[in-house]
Amino acid sequence: MAVYGDSFYFMAQTKEQKQKSLKEIKENLEKQKAMVFVAYEGLKAADIFNFRKKLKEADGKFLVVKKTLLNLILKDKKININAKDLKGQIAVVFGFEDEISPAKLSYQFSREKEGLRLLAGFFENEIIGSEQVLALAQIPSREELLSKVVGSIASPISGFVNVLQGNLKNFVYLLTNIKK
């Protein structure tokens, strides 16, 4: 059984099917903002389905690709990585909307399921290693960064308000002690 893109084939692919797979991969390569190369071994079909679903929600895609086909396409696009050097069964996680989401989602899924390993990535027209993909995956999201900025801005203001309230409280305590 072979898996290409979103399809399962139970027999050897015909030349026509290979051309269709090649075209699909090329189209995704044209649209992508970032890619992560992963090895998937021992994952159940339901796990891969759930991962694809999460990626689709984040405008991404998970494609299982033969190393020889991947090498042909990458060589054509002048991307210098040899897929045969990547160990295991290879899949490519594409990110079409966000550069960091494929790394982040792949990393989160690899923490849940041991069968998925981050191998390399393609980010800003450069091949990056698994350590750099991991570093990208651990960058906080835009919303998290914005909330930290708002918290940093609000912190001195709330501290100032607390200082002013402290003076008022001390004044009230002084008046109550004088009244006694």
Secondary structure, DSSP 8 states (H G I E B T S, - for coil): -EEETTEEESS---HHHHHHHHHHHHHHHHH-SEEEEEEE-S--HHHHHHHHHHHHHTTEEEEE--HHHHHHHHHHTT----GGGS-SSEEEEEESS-SSHHHHHHHHHHHH-TTEEEEEEEETTEEEEHHHHHHHHTS--HHHHHHHHHHHHHHHHHHHHHHHHHHHHHHHHHHHHHH-
